[in-house]
Structure formats: structure tokens, C-alpha cells
Amino acid sequence: MDIKTLYSAGMNFEAFMGTGIKSERDRIPKNYSRIAMTEEQVERVKNIEKKINFLVSGEPWCMDFQLNVTVLKRFCELNANFDMAIITKARGEKFLKPILGVEEFKVPFIVPLSEEFEISGEVFIERPKEVKKHVYEDIKMNYLKGEYLNYTVQDLIEMISK
């Protein structure tokens, strides 16, 4: 299966989260309210003129997915050139993992694609780079409270700016 076919098999954010249980869905507005983008960041996202299709692999129960893909949802709301399709972790592991040649597959797995569905930037895997610099257990509670969401914003801006 190719990336374009995978993308077309994906769901939008609301439909995908609709497959989760109530407690999983209830975390999204809370996470969304914690996204504190600067005016400069908002403008950078709004001013990207190229079409970007984000292929995301994840699960509604995954806290990393709930946090980081909610930021991507915000990006898609800010810029009409952005679109997102979400597939399950199992489908991502089965098809994306070999296409991209990655050894370990963690979610969310976010792949920026051009209008022609070619990979057009760095892939975001699981957590922001800043979080990966720490011992996860040391920062876990703050991370889960959304205190690292701005690092997700920064990583995603880097991803789409290349």
C-alpha cells in the first residue's frame, strides 16, 4: 500500500477521536486550551503557502497522541493549506514502518506530505525533541499536564518550514 492510499484511508481528527471512549475524548478540549502559541508562531503557521497533508498514525487512548496531535489540529485550523488524515497504529506499523524504513514505531507518528503525497519534511515521532532530552519519568506529570506543548508547536513549525 502506498502513502496516498494510506492517506485516503485515514479519518479526520474528530472522527478518529470519536472512536475513543468518553474519557479520551474529554481530554482533547483540555489539551487544546493549553496550547499557548505566540503571535509570531501563529503568523508563521498561517503564512505557509504550500499544501501539506499530514498523515498521522496513532490511537485515541494514547496520551502522546492526545497532546501532540491536538497541536496539529490547531495548525490545520489556522491554515487552510493543511489537511490531516489519521490511521491506526496497527495500520501505520504494517504499512508506514516499511515505507519509511524505521526500526521502532511509536505514536503519534506524523508524516508531512506534499500535495503530490511525497514526504516533505521531518517526521514527528511520539514526543517533542525537548521531552526526549529528559528522563521521561522525571517530567511525566508536567508533560501530561500540557506544559511541553510549546515544544510540540516548535517541532511542528520546524517540520513544515523546511
N, C-alpha and C positions, 0 to 999 in steps of 0.2 A: 504494500500500500504506500502511495506517495504522500507527501506533505499536503498537497492541495486536497486530496481525498480525505485525509485525516481532518483537515480544517473544516471541510464541508460536513463532516460527520459530527462536529462539535456543537455544543449548546451555548447560548448566551449566558451571562453571569446569573441572571435572575432564574432562568430555567434550571441551570445546574444546581444552584443553591436550593431550589425548590425540591430537589431530590433528597436533601438532607432532613434531619429531624428538627423539630422546633428550636431546641436549644442551640443548634448550629446556625440556623437562620437568624436567631435573635442576636448573635454576636456581631453580625455584619453592620447594623446601624451604629453600634457602639464603636467598632473599629473605624468606621467611616468618619465618625465625629472626631476621632483622634488624629486624623490626617491634617497636619498643620504645614501647609505649603507656603513658602514666602511668595510675595508678589512676583519676584524675579523667576521663581520656579514655575509659577502658573503661566507667566508670559512665555517662558521657554517652551513649555508643553504646547500652549496654544499656537505658537508660531512655527511649529514643524509643518512644513508644507507637503512632505511626501506621505503617501498612503502606507500605513503599516497595519498588517494583520497579525495579531498576536495569537499564536497557537499555545494554549495552556493545557498542561496535564496536571490533574490534582484530584482531590476528594473533598467533599463538603465538611467532613469531620476533622480534617487536618488543620490544626491551629496556624501553621505556617501559611497554608493556602488562604485561610480566612483573613489573616492580616495582610499579606503581601498582594494578593490578587484584588483585594478591596482597593488598594492604592492604584492598581492598573485600571480598575473600573472607573476610578476618578479621572485618570488620564483620558480614557475613552469618552467620558462626558465633556471634558474640556476641549477635545479636538475631534471634529467630525471626520478627519482623515484616519482615525484609529478605529479598529474593529477587533473584537476578541471572540474566539471560539474555544470552548473548554471540552476536553476529552478526559475520560477517567485515567487514573494512574495505571491500571492494567493495560489499557489500550496504548498509553504512552510508552510503557515499558516494552510492550510487544513490538511496536512499530517505530516510535521515535528513537528509542535507545540504539537500535542498529543503524538507522539512517544517520544519526549524529555521531555514532561510534563512541558513546560514553560507556564507561565501565559501571559506574554506580548511578542509579536513577532515583533521585529524591524529588519530592514535590513540595511546593509547586515548581513546575518546570515550564518556564516561559520562553518561547522562541519568537523573536521578531521576524516577520516575513515581509518581503516587498509585495507590491501589487501583483507581481508575477509568481508569488509564493516561493520565492527564493530566500534563504536565510540572509538576513540583512542586519546583523549585529550580534553582540554577545548574548549568550543565553543566561537567563537568571535562574539559579537553582536553589531552591529551598528557603534560604535566608539572605539578607543583605550581607555584603562583604564585611562590614564593620562587626556584625554579630559573630561572624565566623572567626574573628580575631580573638575572641574571648572564650573562656571555658563556659560552655552553654549553661551549665547548672548555676554558675555564679550570677548570671544576668537573666535567667529564665523568667522570673516573675516580672521584672521590668519590661522585658521583651513582649511577654504575653499581654501586658497592660498597654501596649502600643507605643512605648517610649522610644522605640527604634524605628518607627515608621518613616521618619525623615530620611533615614539611611536607605530605605527602600525607594523613596522618592528620588534620591540622588543616584542610586544604581540604575533605576529605570530611565532617568534623564540621560545618563551616560550611554545606556544601551541604544536609545533612539537618536542620539546626536551624532552617531558615527556614520 
